[in-house]
């Protein structure tokens, strides 16, 4: 499990970053998911420290709370396009929350690895 989860997270975040290519603001979201991918691969290689993942998780969690929409309208409608700003904010907040959860899991997995 110590190797499967980090590589799964890493590949998932690379995929998340690739999906941002057509986003209106890819210069913001590709580095966000890119860092999560790099951190995941660092956990796979056992070079990351738990404090790094905890700090990243706190930043991702704080950002997810900050970006939460004023009125929650869901994540998806009939199609993948953005219908309202609240749906877009919910999607962005959800992505940041996924990153936060992954970082906290990697923190636990990386304890005592050295």
C-alpha positions in Angstrom: 0.0 0.0 0.0 3.0 2.3 0.6 3.9 2.2 -3.0 0.5 1.7 -4.7 -1.2 4.8 -3.3 1.6 7.3 -4.1 1.9 6.1 -7.7 -1.9 6.1 -8.1 -2.1 9.7 -6.7 0.8 10.8 -8.9 -0.8 9.5 -12.0 -4.2 10.9 -11.0 -2.7 14.4 -10.5 -0.9 14.2 -13.8 -4.2 13.5 -15.4 -5.8 16.4 -13.5 -3.1 18.7 -14.8 -3.6 17.5 -18.4 -7.3 18.2 -18.1 -6.5 21.8 -17.3 -5.0 22.4 -20.7 -8.3 23.8 -22.1 -9.2 25.6 -18.9 -9.5 29.4 -19.0 -6.7 29.7 -16.4 -4.3 26.7 -17.0 -1.3 28.7 -15.7 -2.9 28.5 -12.2 -4.2 24.9 -12.1 -1.5 23.0 -13.9 1.2 23.9 -11.4 -1.3 23.2 -8.5 -1.9 19.7 -9.7 1.7 19.3 -11.0 3.0 19.9 -7.4 0.6 17.3 -6.1 1.9 14.9 -8.7 5.6 15.6 -7.9 4.9 15.2 -4.2 3.2 11.9 -4.8 6.1 10.6 -6.9 8.4 11.8 -4.1 6.4 9.7 -1.6 6.7 6.7 -4.0 10.5 7.2 -4.1 10.6 7.7 -0.3 12.4 11.1 -0.6 9.6 13.3 0.9 9.3 14.1 4.6 6.0 14.0 6.5 6.2 17.7 7.3 6.2 18.5 3.6 3.0 16.6 3.0 1.3 18.1 6.1 2.2 21.6 5.1 1.0 21.0 1.5 -2.2 19.4 2.9 -2.9 22.4 5.1 -2.3 24.8 2.1 -4.5 22.8 -0.2 -7.2 22.5 2.5 -7.1 26.2 3.2 -7.4 27.0 -0.5 -10.3 24.6 -0.9 -12.2 26.4 1.9 -11.3 29.8 0.4 -12.5 28.8 -3.1 -15.8 27.3 -1.8 -18.6 29.0 -3.8 -21.0 31.4 -2.0 -23.9 29.3 -3.2 -23.3 25.6 -3.8 -25.0 24.5 -7.1 -23.3 21.1 -7.5 -20.3 19.9 -9.4 -21.8 18.6 -12.7 -24.7 19.4 -15.0 -25.6 17.6 -18.2 -22.3 18.5 -19.8 -18.8 19.3 -18.6 -18.8 23.0 -19.6 -19.1 25.7 -17.0 -22.7 26.8 -16.6 -22.2 29.2 -13.6 -19.3 30.6 -11.6 -20.6 28.7 -8.5 -20.2 25.3 -10.3 -16.7 26.2 -11.5 -15.7 27.3 -7.9 -17.2 24.1 -6.5 -15.1 22.0 -9.0 -12.0 24.0 -8.2 -12.6 23.7 -4.5 -13.2 19.9 -4.9 -10.0 19.4 -6.7 -8.1 21.3 -4.0 -9.8 19.1 -1.4 -8.8 16.0 -3.2 -5.2 17.2 -3.2 -5.4 18.0 0.6 -6.7 14.5 1.4 -4.0 12.9 -0.7 -1.3 15.0 1.0 -2.5 14.0 4.4 -2.5 10.3 3.4 1.0 10.6 2.0 2.1 12.2 5.3 0.9 9.1 7.2 2.5 6.7 4.6 5.8 8.5 4.7 6.3 8.4 8.5 9.3 6.3 9.5 10.5 5.6 6.0 14.1 6.8 6.5 
